[in-house]
Amino acid sequence: VVTEGKYSYCLLADEIVGRQEVVIKSLGGALRNLMGVAGGAILGDGKVALIIDVKGVVSIYEENGK
């Protein structure tokens, strides 16, 4: 559950794989304006994890008429 402004939202996920502390990196020029994604991180096994931008996800939701 996250709060954005005066509203609270629940973000649903199919599965939570785990929790890690990571360093967030920007996605670069081509993906900089991708709504809903704040950045990325390279995990210890070399996979890339995208970091959710809660404000961006809420904005997309609100633009599509709830």
ROFIKE-903448 format. One record per residue (C-alpha): x, y, z; residue number from 1. Coordinates in steps of 0.2 Angstrom, whole numbers, padded with zeros to 4 digits. Example, Ala and Ser with C-alpha at 12.3 -4.5 7.8 and 13.67 -1.06 7.14 Angstrom:
+-------+-------+-------+-----+
:     u :     v :     w : num :
+-------+-------+-------+-----+
:  0062 : -0022 :  0039 :   1 :
:  0068 : -0005 :  0036 :   2 :
+-------+-------+-------+-----+
! end
This chain:
+-------+-------+-------+-----+
:     u :     v :     w : num :
+-------+-------+-------+-----+
:  0000 :  0000 :  0000 :   1 :
:  0007 :  0017 : -0005 :   2 :
:  0001 :  0035 : -0002 :   3 :
:  0002 :  0048 : -0016 :   4 :
: -0006 :  0065 : -0012 :   5 :
: -0022 :  0062 : -0002 :   6 :
: -0025 :  0045 : -0009 :   7 :
: -0019 :  0027 : -0004 :   8 :
: -0016 :  0014 : -0017 :   9 :
: -0013 : -0004 : -0017 :  10 :
:  0000 : -0011 : -0030 :  11 :
: -0003 : -0029 : -0033 :  12 :
:  0010 : -0042 : -0038 :  13 :
:  0009 : -0060 : -0044 :  14 :
:  0024 : -0064 : -0034 :  15 :
:  0037 : -0056 : -0022 :  16 :
:  0054 : -0065 : -0027 :  17 :
:  0064 : -0057 : -0013 :  18 :
:  0072 : -0042 : -0006 :  19 :
:  0089 : -0034 : -0010 :  20 :
:  0098 : -0018 : -0007 :  21 :
:  0103 : -0011 : -0023 :  22 :
:  0111 :  0004 : -0031 :  23 :
:  0098 :  0012 : -0043 :  24 :
:  0105 :  0018 : -0059 :  25 :
:  0096 :  0030 : -0072 :  26 :
:  0090 :  0021 : -0088 :  27 :
:  0098 :  0033 : -0100 :  28 :
:  0092 :  0045 : -0113 :  29 :
:  0081 :  0033 : -0123 :  30 :
:  0071 :  0027 : -0108 :  31 :
:  0072 :  0042 : -0097 :  32 :
:  0054 :  0047 : -0099 :  33 :
:  0046 :  0029 : -0097 :  34 :
:  0032 :  0032 : -0085 :  35 :
:  0031 :  0020 : -0071 :  36 :
:  0049 :  0016 : -0070 :  37 :
:  0061 :  0025 : -0059 :  38 :
:  0077 :  0017 : -0065 :  39 :
:  0086 :  0000 : -0065 :  40 :
:  0098 : -0010 : -0055 :  41 :
:  0110 : -0024 : -0060 :  42 :
:  0108 : -0039 : -0048 :  43 :
:  0122 : -0050 : -0042 :  44 :
:  0118 : -0063 : -0055 :  45 :
:  0119 : -0051 : -0069 :  46 :
:  0100 : -0049 : -0071 :  47 :
:  0092 : -0031 : -0073 :  48 :
:  0079 : -0026 : -0061 :  49 :
:  0067 : -0011 : -0065 :  50 :
:  0063 :  0000 : -0050 :  51 :
:  0044 :  0005 : -0049 :  52 :
:  0040 :  0024 : -0049 :  53 :
:  0025 :  0024 : -0039 :  54 :
:  0020 :  0042 : -0044 :  55 :
:  0021 :  0037 : -0062 :  56 :
:  0011 :  0021 : -0060 :  57 :
: -0003 :  0031 : -0051 :  58 :
: -0002 :  0045 : -0064 :  59 :
: -0005 :  0031 : -0078 :  60 :
: -0019 :  0024 : -0068 :  61 :
: -0028 :  0041 : -0065 :  62 :
: -0026 :  0046 : -0084 :  63 :
: -0035 :  0029 : -0089 :  64 :
: -0050 :  0034 : -0079 :  65 :
: -0047 :  0023 : -0064 :  66 :
+-------+-------+-------+-----+
! end
